Amino acid sequence: MKFVNDDVIEFLLNKGKTHSYSTDIGLKSDDALKFIELLKKNDAYILGGDVMQKVDNKIDFTYDSWYSDPEQYSKEESYKRAIDYITNYPLKENKYFSFVWVDNNDTFSLLKKILTEKNKL
């Protein structure tokens, strides 16, 4: 089955690490920065994201995060804020960055459905 933003979903499924107890997918910092470029290409707005870390072969949240309010920040500013947050985040080793975004194709919701179904298998 083909989706409008297959490249976004494929990138996350191929490069990301899934949180141990949820459908959140985190990317290493270099891949996270590439993912931002992909979201730009797909005209998405980055609402924010979370930081996860790998400990004892499990991926869990650090409870660090960022958020861009669409009423306060433009789409371009949402990209810049995400890039700045990831670039300036200390001690990136074993850290993964997950994203929440909106686009015209509801790709984020579609990805969550795919991962929920995958986790049922």
DRENPA-3360 file (N, C-alpha, C; in nm, 2 decimals, always signed):
BEGIN
1 = MKFVNDDV = +0.08/-0.12/+0.00/+0.00/+0.00/+0.00/+0.09/+0.12/+0.00 ~ +0.06/+0.22/-0.08/+0.14/+0.35/-0.09/+0.06/+0.46/-0.02 ~ +0.14/+0.54/+0.05/+0.09/+0.65/+0.12/+0.15/+0.78/+0.07 ~ +0.09/+0.89/+0.09/+0.14/+1.02/+0.04/+0.28/+1.05/+0.09 ~ +0.30/+1.03/+0.22/+0.43/+1.06/+0.28/+0.51/+0.93/+0.31 ~ +0.51/+0.84/+0.21/+0.59/+0.71/+0.24/+0.73/+0.74/+0.28 ~ +0.79/+0.84/+0.23/+0.93/+0.87/+0.26/+0.95/+0.90/+0.41 ~ +0.85/+0.97/+0.47/+0.86/+1.00/+0.62/+0.85/+0.87/+0.70;
9 = IEFLLNKG = +0.75/+0.79/+0.66/+0.72/+0.67/+0.74/+0.84/+0.57/+0.72 ~ +0.88/+0.55/+0.60/+0.99/+0.46/+0.57/+1.12/+0.50/+0.64 ~ +1.15/+0.63/+0.65/+1.27/+0.68/+0.72/+1.26/+0.64/+0.86 ~ +1.15/+0.67/+0.93/+1.14/+0.64/+1.07/+1.15/+0.49/+1.10 ~ +1.08/+0.41/+1.02/+1.08/+0.26/+1.04/+1.22/+0.20/+1.01 ~ +1.30/+0.26/+0.92/+1.43/+0.21/+0.89/+1.54/+0.26/+0.98 ~ +1.53/+0.38/+1.03/+1.63/+0.44/+1.10/+1.61/+0.45/+1.25 ~ +1.48/+0.45/+1.29/+1.44/+0.47/+1.43/+1.45/+0.35/+1.52;
17 = KTHSYSTD = +1.45/+0.39/+1.65/+1.44/+0.29/+1.76/+1.31/+0.31/+1.83 ~ +1.23/+0.21/+1.85/+1.10/+0.22/+1.91/+1.11/+0.22/+2.06 ~ +1.04/+0.31/+2.13/+1.03/+0.31/+2.27/+0.99/+0.18/+2.32 ~ +1.04/+0.13/+2.43/+1.02/+0.00/+2.49/+0.87/-0.03/+2.52 ~ +0.79/+0.07/+2.55/+0.65/+0.05/+2.59/+0.55/+0.14/+2.52 ~ +0.59/+0.19/+2.41/+0.49/+0.28/+2.34/+0.52/+0.27/+2.19 ~ +0.45/+0.35/+2.11/+0.48/+0.35/+1.96/+0.57/+0.47/+1.92 ~ +0.63/+0.53/+2.02/+0.72/+0.64/+1.99/+0.85/+0.59/+1.92;
25 = IGLKSDDA = +0.90/+0.66/+1.82/+1.02/+0.62/+1.75/+1.12/+0.73/+1.77 ~ +1.24/+0.70/+1.81/+1.34/+0.80/+1.83/+1.45/+0.78/+1.73 ~ +1.52/+0.89/+1.69/+1.63/+0.89/+1.60/+1.75/+0.94/+1.66 ~ +1.87/+0.89/+1.63/+2.00/+0.94/+1.67/+2.00/+1.09/+1.62 ~ +2.09/+1.17/+1.68/+2.09/+1.31/+1.65/+2.11/+1.34/+1.50 ~ +2.21/+1.27/+1.43/+2.23/+1.30/+1.29/+2.11/+1.26/+1.21 ~ +2.05/+1.15/+1.24/+1.93/+1.11/+1.17/+1.81/+1.20/+1.20 ~ +1.80/+1.25/+1.32/+1.70/+1.34/+1.36/+1.71/+1.47/+1.28;
33 = LKFIELLK = +1.83/+1.52/+1.25/+1.85/+1.64/+1.17/+1.81/+1.62/+1.03 ~ +1.84/+1.50/+0.97/+1.80/+1.46/+0.84/+1.64/+1.45/+0.83 ~ +1.58/+1.40/+0.94/+1.44/+1.38/+0.94/+1.37/+1.52/+0.94 ~ +1.43/+1.62/+1.00/+1.37/+1.75/+1.00/+1.37/+1.80/+0.85 ~ +1.47/+1.78/+0.78/+1.47/+1.82/+0.64/+1.36/+1.75/+0.56 ~ +1.34/+1.62/+0.59/+1.23/+1.54/+0.53/+1.10/+1.60/+0.56 ~ +1.08/+1.64/+0.69/+0.95/+1.70/+0.73/+0.93/+1.83/+0.66 ~ +1.04/+1.91/+0.64/+1.03/+2.04/+0.56/+0.98/+2.01/+0.42;
41 = KNDAYILG = +1.05/+1.91/+0.36/+1.01/+1.88/+0.22/+0.86/+1.84/+0.21 ~ +0.81/+1.78/+0.32/+0.67/+1.74/+0.32/+0.58/+1.84/+0.38 ~ +0.63/+1.96/+0.40/+0.55/+2.08/+0.44/+0.48/+2.05/+0.58 ~ +0.55/+1.98/+0.67/+0.50/+1.95/+0.80/+0.53/+2.07/+0.90 ~ +0.46/+2.07/+1.00/+0.49/+2.16/+1.12/+0.53/+2.08/+1.23 ~ +0.65/+2.10/+1.29/+0.70/+2.02/+1.40/+0.64/+2.09/+1.53 ~ +0.55/+2.01/+1.59/+0.50/+2.06/+1.72/+0.60/+2.05/+1.83 ~ +0.68/+1.95/+1.83/+0.78/+1.93/+1.93/+0.84/+1.79/+1.93;
49 = GDVMQKVD = +0.89/+1.75/+2.04/+0.95/+1.62/+2.05/+1.00/+1.58/+2.19 ~ +1.04/+1.46/+2.20/+1.09/+1.41/+2.33/+1.23/+1.35/+2.31 ~ +1.30/+1.34/+2.42/+1.43/+1.27/+2.42/+1.41/+1.14/+2.49 ~ +1.47/+1.04/+2.42/+1.47/+0.90/+2.48/+1.62/+0.86/+2.50 ~ +1.64/+0.76/+2.58/+1.78/+0.71/+2.59/+1.78/+0.56/+2.60 ~ +1.89/+0.50/+2.56/+1.90/+0.36/+2.57/+1.98/+0.32/+2.70 ~ +1.91/+0.24/+2.78/+1.97/+0.19/+2.90/+1.94/+0.04/+2.92 ~ +2.04/-0.04/+2.94/+2.02/-0.18/+2.95/+1.93/-0.24/+2.83;
57 = NKIDFTYD = +1.97/-0.20/+2.71/+1.90/-0.25/+2.59/+1.75/-0.21/+2.58 ~ +1.71/-0.11/+2.66/+1.57/-0.06/+2.65/+1.57/+0.09/+2.62 ~ +1.48/+0.13/+2.54/+1.46/+0.27/+2.51/+1.36/+0.33/+2.60 ~ +1.39/+0.43/+2.67/+1.30/+0.50/+2.76/+1.31/+0.65/+2.76 ~ +1.21/+0.72/+2.80/+1.21/+0.86/+2.80/+1.30/+0.92/+2.91 ~ +1.36/+1.03/+2.87/+1.44/+1.11/+2.97/+1.35/+1.22/+3.04 ~ +1.24/+1.24/+2.98/+1.15/+1.35/+3.02/+1.20/+1.49/+2.98 ~ +1.30/+1.49/+2.89/+1.34/+1.62/+2.83/+1.26/+1.63/+2.70;
65 = SWYSDPEQ = +1.21/+1.75/+2.67/+1.13/+1.77/+2.55/+1.14/+1.92/+2.51 ~ +1.08/+1.94/+2.39/+1.06/+2.08/+2.34/+0.93/+2.09/+2.27 ~ +0.87/+2.21/+2.26/+0.74/+2.23/+2.20/+0.74/+2.36/+2.13 ~ +0.67/+2.37/+2.01/+0.65/+2.49/+1.94/+0.50/+2.51/+1.92 ~ +0.45/+2.61/+1.97/+0.31/+2.65/+1.96/+0.28/+2.71/+1.83 ~ +0.20/+2.65/+1.74/+0.17/+2.70/+1.61/+0.11/+2.84/+1.61 ~ +0.05/+2.88/+1.72/+0.00/+3.02/+1.74/+0.11/+3.12/+1.76 ~ +0.22/+3.07/+1.80/+0.33/+3.16/+1.84/+0.45/+3.15/+1.74;
73 = YSKEESYK = +0.47/+3.04/+1.68/+0.58/+3.02/+1.59/+0.54/+2.97/+1.45 ~ +0.61/+3.03/+1.35/+0.59/+2.99/+1.21/+0.64/+2.85/+1.19 ~ +0.60/+2.79/+1.07/+0.65/+2.66/+1.03/+0.81/+2.66/+1.03 ~ +0.86/+2.76/+0.97/+1.01/+2.77/+0.96/+1.07/+2.78/+1.10 ~ +1.01/+2.85/+1.19/+1.06/+2.86/+1.32/+1.05/+2.73/+1.39 ~ +0.95/+2.65/+1.36/+0.94/+2.51/+1.42/+1.05/+2.43/+1.38 ~ +1.10/+2.44/+1.26/+1.22/+2.36/+1.22/+1.34/+2.41/+1.29 ~ +1.36/+2.54/+1.29/+1.48/+2.60/+1.36/+1.48/+2.56/+1.51;
81 = RAIDYITN = +1.37/+2.57/+1.57/+1.37/+2.53/+1.72/+1.40/+2.38/+1.74 ~ +1.36/+2.30/+1.65/+1.39/+2.15/+1.66/+1.54/+2.13/+1.64 ~ +1.59/+2.20/+1.53/+1.73/+2.18/+1.50/+1.82/+2.24/+1.62 ~ +1.78/+2.35/+1.67/+1.86/+2.41/+1.78/+1.85/+2.32/+1.90 ~ +1.74/+2.27/+1.93/+1.72/+2.18/+2.05/+1.81/+2.06/+2.04 ~ +1.81/+1.99/+1.92/+1.89/+1.87/+1.90/+2.04/+1.90/+1.90 ~ +2.07/+2.01/+1.83/+2.21/+2.04/+1.81/+2.27/+2.08/+1.95 ~ +2.20/+2.15/+2.03/+2.25/+2.19/+2.16/+2.23/+2.10/+2.28;
89 = YPLKENKY = +2.16/+1.99/+2.25/+2.13/+1.89/+2.36/+2.27/+1.83/+2.40 ~ +2.29/+1.83/+2.54/+2.42/+1.78/+2.58/+2.42/+1.62/+2.59 ~ +2.54/+1.57/+2.58/+2.56/+1.42/+2.60/+2.46/+1.34/+2.51 ~ +2.48/+1.35/+2.38/+2.39/+1.28/+2.28/+2.41/+1.13/+2.27 ~ +2.52/+1.08/+2.33/+2.54/+0.94/+2.32/+2.43/+0.86/+2.38 ~ +2.38/+0.76/+2.31/+2.27/+0.67/+2.36/+2.14/+0.75/+2.37 ~ +2.13/+0.87/+2.30/+2.01/+0.94/+2.31/+1.94/+0.94/+2.17 ~ +1.80/+0.94/+2.18/+1.72/+0.94/+2.06/+1.61/+1.05/+2.07;
97 = FSFVWVDN = +1.59/+1.11/+1.95/+1.49/+1.22/+1.95/+1.37/+1.18/+1.87 ~ +1.25/+1.19/+1.94/+1.12/+1.16/+1.87/+1.05/+1.29/+1.84 ~ +0.96/+1.28/+1.74/+0.89/+1.40/+1.69/+0.74/+1.39/+1.70 ~ +0.68/+1.50/+1.71/+0.53/+1.51/+1.69/+0.52/+1.62/+1.59 ~ +0.45/+1.59/+1.48/+0.43/+1.69/+1.37/+0.29/+1.68/+1.32 ~ +0.25/+1.78/+1.24/+0.13/+1.78/+1.17/+0.16/+1.81/+1.02 ~ +0.08/+1.75/+0.93/+0.09/+1.78/+0.79/-0.05/+1.76/+0.73 ~ -0.06/+1.79/+0.60/-0.19/+1.78/+0.54/-0.23/+1.64/+0.51;
105 = NDTFSLLK = -0.15/+1.54/+0.53/-0.18/+1.40/+0.51/-0.20/+1.32/+0.63 ~ -0.19/+1.39/+0.75/-0.21/+1.32/+0.88/-0.11/+1.20/+0.89 ~ +0.01/+1.22/+0.84/+0.11/+1.11/+0.84/+0.15/+1.06/+0.98 ~ +0.15/+1.15/+1.08/+0.18/+1.12/+1.22/+0.08/+1.01/+1.27 ~ -0.05/+1.04/+1.25/-0.15/+0.94/+1.29/-0.14/+0.81/+1.22 ~ -0.11/+0.82/+1.09/-0.10/+0.70/+1.01/+0.02/+0.61/+1.06 ~ +0.13/+0.68/+1.10/+0.24/+0.61/+1.15/+0.21/+0.54/+1.28 ~ +0.13/+0.61/+1.37/+0.09/+0.55/+1.50/+0.01/+0.42/+1.48;
113 = KILTEKNK = -0.08/+0.43/+1.37/-0.17/+0.31/+1.34/-0.08/+0.20/+1.30 ~ +0.01/+0.22/+1.21/+0.10/+0.12/+1.16/+0.18/+0.05/+1.27 ~ +0.23/+0.14/+1.36/+0.31/+0.08/+1.47/+0.22/+0.01/+1.57 ~ +0.10/+0.05/+1.59/+0.01/-0.02/+1.69/-0.02/-0.15/+1.63 ~ -0.05/-0.16/+1.50/-0.08/-0.29/+1.44/+0.05/-0.38/+1.44 ~ +0.16/-0.32/+1.42/+0.29/-0.40/+1.42/+0.31/-0.46/+1.56 ~ +0.28/-0.38/+1.66/+0.30/-0.43/+1.80/+0.21/-0.54/+1.84 ~ +0.09/-0.55/+1.77/+0.00/-0.65/+1.80/+0.04/-0.79/+1.75;
121 = L = +0.13/-0.79/+1.65/+0.18/-0.91/+1.59/+0.27/-1.00/+1.68;
% end
